Amino acid sequence: MLVRDFSRLSISAFLAYRLRSFLTALGIAIGIAAVVLLTSIGEGVHQFVLSEFSQFGTNIIGINPGRATTHGVSVGIFGSVQPLTIDDSEALRRVPYTVAVVPAVQGNAEVEANGLSRRTTVYGVGPDFPGGFHLEVAAGRFLPADDPTSPRAFAVLGSTVRQALFPFTNPLGQIMRISGDRYRIIGSMASKGQILGVDMDDSVFIPAGRSLSLFNRDSLMEVDVIYREGAPVDEVVAGIKRILTSRHGSDDFTITTQQQMMDVLGSVLDVLTFAVAALGGVSLLVGSVGIFTIMTIAVTERTSEIGVFRAIGASRQQILGLFLGEAMVLAALGGVAGLIIGVGGAELLHLLVPALPVHMPWLYVVLAEILAIVIGLLAGVLPALRAAHFDPIEALREE
């Protein structure tokens, strides 16, 4: 059978059964559109979360007090976890490739200034904080490099707090109270916005040494080591372990690299993207059942036509190819329509809801179209085999 004849027969079959062909292709189109739209949302969320998470850079190592894992044996009174201290953070400056060390304590407190008050997040940090976490000072300066264990009572305002407490006046040099303690304002930060739901602008920054007494803590919540870009992270981690183990006498701390956190987060988000793609795949499965049903009906209705083809010399392979080709073309047309609907729907959704991140995963798009054709092929196999094995005499007798 010539390609021209095959094409003419396929088109005539579509035109003869327009509604049936349309509904069959529509089932695949809905499935493809669902895959494209859902994976676009999933991939958009994936990209958004990773970009938010990496705003501070990827060359950060976090150290927290206590072990994240144990060996399943309780050591009772013989076990102890020493706190992470300001002196520990200063000692970590000796770690190879280190460019900044930031001790960190976080809490919530009432702040008062200029006759106004506000409850906000107070961060106890070191002078390296802006450089290490890519933040900018809008006015004044950040916390100076004082004696880390007994720093002066200075404070730096986030942009939201600055606007709330000093809407019309310059806050620099003013006195503010944090939980009753007096601090002199020496700077205000440029707006950073929200990062993973945390508003960095609605905050006040004070020296870490002051925050320990403010929140009645004997340990830092975290120490962040920022190392040079391109430096071997394993050497940096080994240096941190060596220094802290020698100071504490045991491995009673947890080290987490930014890359480890991003790898875990990326794995979770990959599962999310795959899960939403699988939901769309259910629609494709329904569409494949539709193709199988329609092709089975088509074989039954066209029995006499098949008998004519066989009588004039068409081989079983040609009959098989004809029906498989029809099924694949139906699936392919439905797939193209689904891609158009899915891509258009994703762009329209992004226009209507700009806050919703949408990113087109072209790999999934290509795979979805290939899958549509494969589904058409598989769904048409049994009906096509049935048609190919008709006895031409018996087929001609069918009305």
N, C-alpha and C positions, 0 to 999 in steps of 0.2 A: 504494500500500500504506500503510495507516494505521500510525502509530507503535505502537499497541497490538498490531497483527498482527505487525509486525516484531519487537517484543520477545518475543511469545509464540513465534514461530518460532525465534528465537535461543536462547531458554531451552530449548525442546524439543530443539534440536540438541545443546546442552550435556548435557542429561539423558540423551539417547539414547546418547551416546558419552562417558560420565563419565570413564573411564580415559584415553581419548585427550585429552579436554579438559584433564584434570588434568595430564597429562604435558606438554602444550603450554604451559600456563600456568606450570608448574614451571620450564621452561627459561628463560622470561623472568624469573621471580621470582629465580632464582639469579643471573642476569646483573645485575639491578637491585640485589640484595643485595650482590653483589661490588663494584659501583660505589660504593654508599653506604658500605660498610665500609672499602674501601681509601681513598676520598677523605677519609673522616673521620679516618683515621690520618694521611694525608698532610697534611691541613689542620691537624690537631693538632700535628704536628711543626713545621709552618710557624709557627703562632702561638707555640709554645714557644720556638723558636730566636729569633724576632724579639723576644719579651719578654725573654729572657735577654740578648740582645745590646744591648737598649736600657735595661738596668737603670741604666747610668751616665748616661743621658740621651742626647739627640740633638743637643745643641749643643756637640759636641766636634770639634776639628780636630786630626788627628795630623800631625806633621812628622817625617820620617825622613831621615837623611843619605843622599846619593846619589840619582841619577835612576832612577825606575822604568822609563823608556823612553829610547831613544836614537834618533838619526836614521840609524843604520846605518853610521856612519863612525867608524873608530877614530882617536882623536886622539893615541894613543901617549904619549910623554913630555910632550907639551904639555897633556895633560888631567890634572886633579887634582880630588879631592873633599875638601873641607875637612870636618873633623868638626863635629858640632853640640856646642857648648860650653855651660857654665853661663852664660857671658856672653851667648850667643845667646838663651838662654831668658829671661834678665832683660831683654834688649832687646825681646823680644816683648810685654812688659807694656805697651808704648806703642801696640800695635795697637788701633784703635778698637773699642769695645764689649767689650773683653776684661774678664772678671771673675776669671780665674785662669789661671796658667801652671804646668804641672807637668813638670819635667824627669824623665826616667825611665831607669833602668838596672836590669836584672834578671839575677840569677844564682842559683846553687845553692851553698850553703856549709854547713859544720858549725858548729852553734851549741852553746855549753856554758854552763850556769848551774845553780846550786843542786846541784852534784854530778851533774847529768844532762846528756846530750848528745842532739842530734837533727840530722838533715840536713834542711834545709828551703829554701824559696825566699826569697831576700833581695831586697827591692825598694829601690832607691835613688830617693827621690822628694823633692819639695819640700813646704813647709808647707801649700800649697793643696790637697794631695791629697785629704783627707777631704771638704772642701766641694765640690771639683770633681767627685768621683766618687760622691757620695752615700753616704759611709761614716760610721759613728759611732764615737766613742771611748767605750769602756765605763768606763774608769778612768784617772785621771791626765790627760795631755794629749798632743797630737800634737807632731810636731817643730816647734820654734820657728823664727821667722824670723831665723836667724843670718846671718852673712856667708856667702852661698851658695858661695863658692869655698873657704872654710876653716871649715866648720861644726863645732860641738862634736860629740863622739862620743856621741850619744844614739840610743836604739833604742826602737821601739814594737812590741809583740808582737801577732800575730794570736791569736784566741781558742784555736785548737787548740794552738799553741806554748805559750801561757800555761798551759793545762791540763796539757800534757806536762811542762814544766820546773818549774812551780810549782803542783802539785796542791793543796797545803795551806797555802801561804804567799802573802803579798802580794808581787808582783814589783817594785812601784814602789821605786825607789832602789837596787835590786840591780844588781850588775855581771854582765854576760854577755860571753862571748868569741865573736866571729864570725871564723872562720879565724885564730884566735890574737889578733886585735885586741880591745881592751877597749872596751865600750860600757856606758853607764849606762841602765837601763830607766826611762823616764819615763811610759809609758802602755801600755794594752792596748786593742785594738779590740773592738767588738761583733761578734758572729757575722754573717757575710754569706753563708756557704754557697758552693756551687759555681756558677760562671758559665761556661757552655759547657765544662764539664769541668775548669775551673781552680779549685782550692780556695783561695779568698782568705783563709781562716782559718789555713791552714798556712803562715804567712809571717811575716817580720820586716821592719819598715820602718826604714830608716836614711837620713840625708841623702844626696842625690844626689852631692854633692861628695866624700863619704867612699866611696861605692860605686865611683867611678871608679878610685881607687887600690886598693880591695879586690879588684876584678876585673881590674886592670891594663888599663884601657881609656883611650883618649884621646878618645873620643867618646861622647856620650849615645846610647842606643838610640832614643830618641824624645822629642819634646817635645809635650805636649798643651796646646792652647789652648782654654779653655772661654769661650765668648762669651755675651752676654746673650740670654735667650730672646726670640725675635721679631726679633732684629737681622738685617740683610741679610748673609747668609753670604758673598756675593760681595765685599762691601767688606772683610770680615774677612780673606778669603783674599788679596785684593789688598794689604792692609796687611802681611800676613805675608811675601808675596813681595817687597814693596818693602824691608822692613827686612833680611831675610836676604840678598837680592841685593846690597844696598849693603855689607853686612858681609863677604860671601864673594867678591864680585866676579863671581859667576856664579850661574846657576840650577842649583846642584848639590844640590838637596834635593827631596823628594817630599812633597806636601801631599795629604792624604786627609781629606775631611769624613766625619762620621758618617753623613750622609744618603746619600753615595755608597756607602759600605759596605753600608748597609741596602738600598739599591736593588739592588745587585748580588746580595746575599744573598736578597732577596725574589724576584728573577728566577730564581735557581737553585731556590728552593723552589717557585715557581710551576710550573716545569718538572717538578719531582718530583711535585707534586699531579696535574698533567695526565697524567704517565706512569702513575701508579697508576690513575687514572681510565680510561686507555686499556686497561690490563690487564683491568679490569672490563668494558670495552666489548667485549672479545673474547668474553666469556661471552654478552653480548647478541647478538653476531653469530651465535653458535651457536644461541641461542634463536630468532633470526629464520629460520635454516635449518629449525629444527624446525617453526615455524609454516607455512612454505612447503610443507614435506613433508606435514604433516597436512592442510592445506587442499587440496592436490592430491589426496590420497587421498579426502578428503571429497567433492570434486567428482565423482570417479569413482564412488564408492559411491552417491551421491545423483543419478545421472543421470536415473533414471526420475522422481524427485521434481521435478527441474528441468523435465522434460517436462510434468508435470501443471501446474506453475505457469505454464508458457508456454501450455499448452492452454486454461487458464481465463482467459487475458488478461494475465498478468504480462509487463511489458515487459523488454527487455534491461537497461535502466537499473535496474529494480527487482531483478532477479536479481543484477546486479553489486553493487548496494548491500547486498543481503542477505549475500552472502559476504564483502564487505569489512567490513561491520559485525561479522560474527562474528569475523573475524580481529582487528579492533581491540578488541573487547570481551575476547577472550582475552588479548591483550597488556596491556590496561589492568588486568584482574583480576590477571594475573601481576605487573604492575608494582606494584600496591598491596600484594600479598603480599610482594614483594621489599623494598618500603620498610619494611614492618613488621619483616621479618626483619633487614634491614640496620641500622635504627635500634636495634632491640632488641639485636642482636649487638654494636653499637658500645658501647652503655651497659653491657652485661654484660662486655665486654672491659675497659672502664675500671674496673669494680668489681673484677674479678679481678686486673688489673694496674694499680693506681693510678698507678704511675710512667710508664705509657704515656700520652702526651697524646692525647686524642681530642676533636675539635671537629667538630660537624656542619655541613658546608657546605650550607646549605639551597638555594643556587643550583644546586648539582650535583644535589641531591635532586629539585628541580622539573624540571630538564633531563632527568634520568634517566627520570622518569615520562612526560614529553612524548616522549622518544626511544622509549620502549617502545610508545606508541601509534603513532608514525610507523613503527616497525619492523613492527608488525602490519599497518598500511595497505599498506606497500610489499611485504611478504611475501605479502599476500593478493591483490595486483593481478593477477598472471598467472593463478592458479587462478580468480579471479572473472571475469576476461575470458573464459576458456575456457568457464566455465559459462554466461555471458551469451550466447555465440555458438552454443550448442547449437541444432540444428534440433529443434523440438518433436516432430515426427513420429519422427525417429530416436531422440530421447531416450526417448520412450514405448515404443519397441521393446526398450530395454535392460531386462534383468532384474537 
